[in-house]
């Protein structure tokens, strides 16, 4: 029996700029599929038909004012902002450290600057909606989703290659 690897430290980069010590918390993107129940004659129960990915969002909290991130608000292209999470996960059984990276490209949908109060944390919350997502563990590509180009690679297998070919992409 073993112990799971746990997040021991992390950093967030915004277009290559390190936010080390500036981002106390973030919520990594949830991966979710759009599924719909289907049942037809002869079936004894419904199955879910898989249509596509649901939207991807990264929620993150800045410890205070981040001028460069504020300047990205209202970016006109779907991939104007690149954020990279670099996490160090360590196993308490083996002491092995795994480098986990998540790269997203998108734009800030919301910036919540919170309340202004003397001697308060004054955190600012960002919601970044993403058109691109990539998960890597120890340098190995695990999942890559490029919504605009119809790319969905999981474990090295491009699951949409045949669909793209069928429509001339």
N, C-alpha and C positions, 0 to 999 in steps of 0.2 A: 504494500500500500504506500502511496506517496502523497505528497502535498502539492497543491497547485502553485503555479508561478503567479506572483502578485506584483502589481505595479509598485515600484520602489521610488521612481523619479521620472520626471518628464519635462519636455520643453515644447513650446509651440513656436513655429517660424511663420512669419507673414511675408510672402514674396522674398524669402531668404533672410529676412531680418529676425534675429533671435529675440524672443520675448522671455528669456530666462529671468526668473524672479518677478515677472510682471503678470503672469496668468496663474492664479491660484487653483483654478478649476475649469474643467471642460467636460462636456458630454459627447462622447464619441458617437459618430453617426450610427443610427439603427438601420440595418439592412432588412428590407421587408418586400414581399412579393404581392402583386395584385392578383388575387385568386377569386374565382367565382364558382359557386356550386353548379354542377351539371348533372342532370339525371334524364334518362330517356327510356323508351320502351325496352323491356327485358332486363333492365338494371334493377338490382335489389336495394340500392341506396345511392346517394349522390357521391360524386368525387369532385375535387376542386381542380378546375382548369387553371393553369398558370399562364398569365398573359404577359406580365412584364414587372419591372422593379417599381416600387413606390418611390416617391421623392426622397432625396437624401439631404439631411441638414446636420450641421455641426453647431452646437451651442457652446459658447465659451465666455468666460468671465475675465475681464481685465481688472487688475487691482486698483486701477485709477485711469487717468487720462492717457490715451494712446493716440497722439496726434495723427500719425500716419494711417492708422486704421480708420479714423474718422474721415479722412480725406478720400477713402475708398467708397464711402456711402453714395449710392445712386450710380454706380458704375454701369455703363450702358451695355457691356457685353456679358454673356452668360458665364464666362470663365475669367473675369477680370482679376480675381483675387486667388492666389494660391496659398493655402495653409498646409503646413506639414507638422503633424504630431510625431514626436520621437519619444517613445516610452521605453524604460528599462524595467523589464519584468524579471524577478528573481525567484528561484525555487528554494525554499528553506530546507529541503532535504539534501539537495545536491550543490547548492550555491550557484548553479548555472544561471547566467544572465542571458535573456533573450532580448534582442533589439527589435521592437515593434514600431513600424512606421506606417502612418496613414497620411496620404496626400489627397487633398481635395482641391478642386478648382470650382469657383462659383462667384457669388457676390453677396454682400451683406443685405439681408432682408429686413432685419430689425437691429437697431442700436438703442438699448434702454439704458439711459444714463442714471436712472434711479433718483433717489432723493438727495438733496444737498444739505448736509448737516455737519456742523462743527464736530471735530474729533470722531467722525464716523468713518467706516471703511471706504465709502464712496466708490463702490465697485460699479463697473459698467458691463452690461450683458450684451453679447452679440449673438445673432442668429444668422448663420451663413448657409444659404441654399446652394446646393452643389449640382453641377452637371457632369462632374468627373470624380471618381473615387478609386484609390488604389491602396491595398493593404499588403505590406511586406513584413516578413518575419525573418530575421537574421539574413537580410538581403535577398530572400527568395520571394518572388511574386506569388501571392496567394489568391487575391481577387482584384480584378481591374474592371471597372465599369465606366464606359465612356458613352453617355446617353446620346449625344449629338451624332456620333458616328456608329451607333448601334453595336458597340463592342461590349461583350460580356465574357471575360476570361476568368475561369475558376480552376485553380490547380493546373494551369498550363493548357487547359482545353477551352477553345473559343466556342462557346455554346450557341452563338448566333451567326457563325460563319455561313452555314447553309441558308439561313434566312436572308442574310445580306446578299448572297450570291443569287438567290431566287428572285430578288427584286432589282438586280443589276448593280449592286454596290460592290 
